[in-house]
Amino acid sequence: MVRLSGPDSLPILLRLSGRKEGFFTPRRLQAVTFTTPEGCRLDRGLAVWMPAPHSYTGEDVVELHAHGSSTILQALLDATFQCEAAPARPGEFTRRAFEHGKVDLLQAEAIAALSQAASQEEAQAALYQLEGGWSLRLGALEERLRDSLVQLEAALDFPEEVDWQAAPLQERWEEAEREIGELLNAGISSGRGTNQPALVIAGAPNVGKSSLLNALLGYPRAIVCATPGATRDAVEAEWRLGQNTLRLVDTAGLGPPANEPEELGMVQTRSLLEGALGILWLVDLSRPPVAEDQAWVAQRPSARTLVLGNKLDLGEDPGWRSFPLSLAARISATSGAGLAELRDLIAQHFPPSPPNRPPALSPYQRQALLVSRETLLRACHELETSPPELLAAHLKAALEALGQVTGKDTPPNLLEEIFSRFCLGK
């Protein structure tokens, strides 16, 4: 399919189809023969004309539906260039939709996220944003702050007639500050795929972490070696579990490092554990338990940690029966014993994200929300001591920061950067 947008879209369609003005009915697919401007037949296909403003971009839009041959599509595209059409830049269709008020900046970014979603969870989060989930929340927040700004500016213009009260304003601003804090806490740092929940496999060296990763994935993703310390860099892969997609991460074993590479691997492991959705902590059932395992697990949040006894095929040391470390499951990553039950356990313990979970925050969105929140906090602290004009300046700054998120006050250079990350055709 070749898409055109702009005032010359319909004239180009008429020229490439050999039809006269009035032939095309708005928003109706019609069969045509596509030709070059010189009249050379290219293909038999369908075309649709969507006049402004009722189109995706808000401009006249034409779509040319041809057969799927790349040769035919390229020839059709070249024919549009002969008619003085220009190649679209990345994200140009969505940017035009943004500039014509069809979507705000949050929704525009959701379109890019939806087209690049690597899992159903990412797609659901992007769809929530595209349907206005964040836009509605921020819009209501902006409206409440503008009401406060109007009240303060009225007090400046008519000081003898308008008596503004600090208490109601403080309550409203504190509520707005809390809501921005909730958005910041709900959003996680952006980057394609990084908002997939990570399930980290950890434990001492040579307890079978890499074997478990391979067994759960069903293919050899990590190198398995009997020598302790074989894994030094984290090894990760997407893992589909029912309706959930997780990032399984195999990590370097934790213990006394034998050399600098092992020590660096352990530093990476500790960092991954801090941000993990969940932790699969492995212990070796075939060996006597050690106090270090209990100490490591005690440092991890119990709600995010499943302790698994591995190497069941080699027999279980009697010490595990009395060791004060609760095992969630006993498995063998080598023989497959207990793995089916482990999958069910993981699915129960780490359920899929709700369909309306907030999407990821990009760095500039997070920064803008932080600025808005800090400005509101400053206004609350100065409410009793500052004149209305200074409080109004704080509110304007907070609103301007929120406007950078929705696109109302986003600098042009930032818009260029945002839309440059879109793929062609969006």
N, C-alpha and C positions, 0 to 999 in steps of 0.2 A: 504494500500500500504506500502511495506517495501522498503526503499531505501538504497543502498550500494554505497560507494565511495572509490576509491583507486585501486591500481594495482591488488588486489586479487578479485575484484568484479566479473569479468567474470569467473574465475575459480570456484568461489562459485556458480554462476548461473549454470554453466555446471554440477556441482556436484548435485545440488538440482533438476535439471530438467532431468538428465539422458541423456543429449545431448552431442554430440561431438563438438570439436572445429571446427568452420566454419559454424555451423548451424545458428547462430544468425546474422542477417543482421543489421548493425548499424542503430540506430534510427528508428527501425520498430517494432511495437508491434506484438508479435508472441505467439500463443497459446501453452501452455505447461502443463504438470502435475507436480506439486511440490511434492517432497518426502523428507523424512529425509535422512541423509547420509547413514542410514542403509537400505533405500529403502522403508520405510513405506509411503504410499500415504497420502498426506495432503489435497490437493485441486487441482482443475482444474482452471487455470487462464491464465493471460497474463504476458509476460515479455518483457522488452526492454533493449537493451545494447547501451550505448552512449559512444563511445571511446574518450579518451583524444586526443586533448585539447578541442574538441567541445562539452562541457557539462557544466552544471551549475557550478560545482566546478573546472573545468579545468582538472580533473582526469577522469579515467574510472568510469562511473556511471552505475548502474543497478537498475531498478525498478521492483519489483515483485507485480503484481496486483492480489490480491486474493479476495474472497468474504468477505463481511463486518463483519463476525462473529469475535468477539474479541478472541474467543478460537482458531479459525483457524489462525488469524494473530499472536497471541502469539506463537503458535506452529511453524509457519513459521519463526518467529523471533528467537526462540530457535534453530531452525535448522541452521540458519546462524551463531549463536554463536558456535555450534558444529563444524562448518567449520572455526573456529577461527576468525570470525568477532568480532569486539568490539563495545559495545554500544556507540552511538554518545553522546557527551556532548552537552549542550545547545548551539545552534548557530554554531555547528562545521561545518555543510555543508556550511553555508555562510562564515564562517571564511576561509575555504579552498578556496572558490571562491575569497575572498579578497586576500589571499596569492598568488593565481595564476593569479592575475591581471584581473579577470573577472568583479569585481566591486571595486570601491573605498570605503572608510569607510563611506562616506555619503550615498552612495547607499546601503551599507550593513545595516546601521541603518534604512534606509527606508523600507527594507524588514521586519524588526521586527515591525516597526510602522504600516505597511500595514496589517500584520497578526493580529495585536491587535487593529485595528481601531474600535472605538465605534460609528462612524458616517460617513456619506458620505463625510463630510467636512474633517475629519481626513484622510480618505482614499485618497481623491484627493490630499491633501498636501503631503502625503507619496509617492503617484505615481509621483507627480511632481519631488520629490527628487530622486526617483528611476530611472526616465528617464533622470537624469543628470542636472536638473535645477540649483541646487546649484553648482554642480561639474563644469559645463561650466563657470559659473560666476567666481568661485574661480580660475579655471584653467587659464582663461584669465588674471586675476589679477596677479597670480603668474608669468605668462609669461612676463608681462610688468615690474614687479619688477626684474626679472632675467636679462632682457635686460639692466636695469640700473646698476645691479651688475656687469655684464660683462664689461660695459663701465668704471666703477670705477676701476675694477681690471686691465683692460688694461692700465688705467692711472697710476696705481701703477707699473706695469711691464715695461711700456714704457713711462716714464714721459716726455721724450723729443719729442715723436712722437704723443702722444694722448693729445689733448687739450679738456678737458671736460668742459662743460658750466653748470653753476648752474641753470639758469632760466628754461631750458627745464626739468631738473631733478625735480626741485621743482614743476613744473606744473604736472608732471606725478605722483609724490608722493602725492600731495594734492588730486589729482583725485582718487587715490587708497584709501587714508584715508577716503574720502567722501563715496566711495562705500562700504567700510567696515562698516561705520556708518549706511548706509542704511540697510545693512544686519542685523546689531544689532537691529535697530529700528523695522525691519519687523518681526524678530524672537521673539517669546514669550517664557517664561520659560516652561520647559518640564514637563513631568509627564502625564501618560495616562489619557486622558479625560480632563486635565486642559486647553488644548488649544481649548476646545469648548467654544464658546462665552457665557458669562453669562448675563442673563437678571434678574436684581435685583428688587424685589418688596419691596418698602419702603414707609414710611409714619409714622404718629403718631400712638400711641397705639390704638388698637380696631377700626381701620378703615376698616378692612376686608381683610387684606393681605393674611392670611392663607386661607380664603374662596376663594379668587381669585386664589391662587395657585392650590387648589383642583379643582376648576371649569375649569381652563384651561387644567389641566392634565386629567380630567375626572374620577379621583378616589381620595379617601381621603388620601393624602400624609401627610398633616399636621393636628395637633389637633386644632380644632376650639372651642374657649371658649369665653363667653361673658365678662369674667374678663380681664381687660386691663393688658398687660404685660405677657400674657400666653406664647408667643414665646420669648425664650431667646437665644437659639442657632439657627444659620441659618439652614434652612431645604431646601434641594435642590433635584432636579430630572431632568432627561433628558426629553425634550419636543420636539416632532417632529412637525414641522410646514411647510407643503409642502415639499420642498427639503432641508429645513434647519433643523438642530438639535441645539437646544439651551439648556443651563442649566438654568432652572428657580430656583431662590433662594428667599425663604421667609425669612424675616429678623425681628429682634427685633424692636419694635416701638421706634421712636426717640422722646424724651421729657424729662422732669425732672425725673431722676431715683428714684424709691422708695426704692431701696436697692442695695447692691453690685452686685448680679447676673444680675439685669436689667442693671446696668451701664456697666458691662462687655459685655453684649449682644449688647449694643449701640456702644461700641468701635468696636466690630466686624462688625456691620452694616456699620459704616463709612469707614472701610477698604475695605469692599466689594464694596461700592459705587465708590471708587476711581478707581478700576480696572474693572468696569463693561463695557460690550459692550453697554448696555442700561439700563435705569432706568424707572420702572413703578411707579410713585409717586402717591399714593392713598390719597384721601381726602374723608371725610364723608359728602355727600350731605345733609343728614338729619339734620345736625347740622349747626349752624351759622359758617361762615368761620373765621379762626383765622390768625393773622398776621404771626405767626410762620411758617405756610405752605408756604407763599410767600417768607419768608426769607430763608427757606431750599431750595426751588426750585431755588432761585436766585444764590445759591452757586454751582449749578450743571450745566454742559454744556447743553445748550438748545438743541443741535443737538442730544444728547444722552438721553433726558428725555421726557417722555410722562406723562402729568398730567391727572389722571383719577378720575372722580367723581363717587364714589361707593355708594351703598345703595339707589339706585334710587327707589327701591320698597317701601321704607319708606317715600317717598316724598322728595321734594327739598326745602330747606330753601330759602326764597326770597333773602337773602343776597348774594347768589352766583351769582345772575344776574348782580350785580354791582361790585362784588369783582374783583380787577385787577389781576386775575390769570387765564390765558387762559387754559381751559379744553380741552384736545384732544378728550375725549369721556365721556359719561355718561352711567354708567353700573350698574347692580346689580349682584354681584357674587353669591347671594343666589337664585334669580329667573332665572338667565341666560340672563336677558335683556341686549342687546347690546354686548354680548360676541362674536357673529359671526362677527360683524363689528369690534370689537377690534382685533380679530385674523387677519383680513385683514389689519388693520392699522399697527399692529406690523410687518407683512410680508413686507409691503411697507416701513416702517421706518427703519427696520433692515434686509435688503436683505441678501440672502446667500452669503458667501464668494466666490470670483472668483475661478474657478477651478485651476488656477496656482498660488494661493497665496503661499508665502514662508511657509515652514513647521516650526515647533517649534524648537528652539535652546535648546540643552541640556546644563547643567551647564558647562561642560568642553569645549564645542564648543564656548559658550559665552565668557568664560575666555580666550581662545586662540585668538579669534577675538579681544578682548579688548587689549591683549598684543601686537598683531600685529599693531593695530591702534595706540596705545600709542608710540610704537617704531618708527612708521613712522612719527608721530608728532614730536618726538624728533629729527629725522633726518632732517625734514624740518626746525626746529628752528636752527639747528647747521650747516646748509648747507653752509653758508657764512663764518663760522669761524673754522670749523673742517677739518682736513686732510682727504683725500680720504679713508685711511685705517679705520678710525673711522666710516665714513659714510657707508663703505662696511660692517662693523661689525653690524651696525644697520639694514641694509637691510637683512643680513643673519638671524638675530634674528627675523625680521618680517616674512621672508619666512619660517623659522622653525615653528613659531606659526601657520601659515596658513597650513603647512604640517601636524600639529597635527589634524586639522579638516578633511583633506582629507585622512589621514592615511599614508602619506609619511614619517612623522617623529613622529608618535605616539608611546610613550613608551610601551613596552610589558605589563607592569602591567595594563596600562589603557586599552589596547586591551582586556586583560583577563576580566576586569570589564565590558566592553561594551558587549562582546559576551556572558557573563554569564547571561545577562538579556534576551537573546533570549529564545524562547520556544524550546522544543525538536523537532527535525525533520526539523528545519530551518537552 
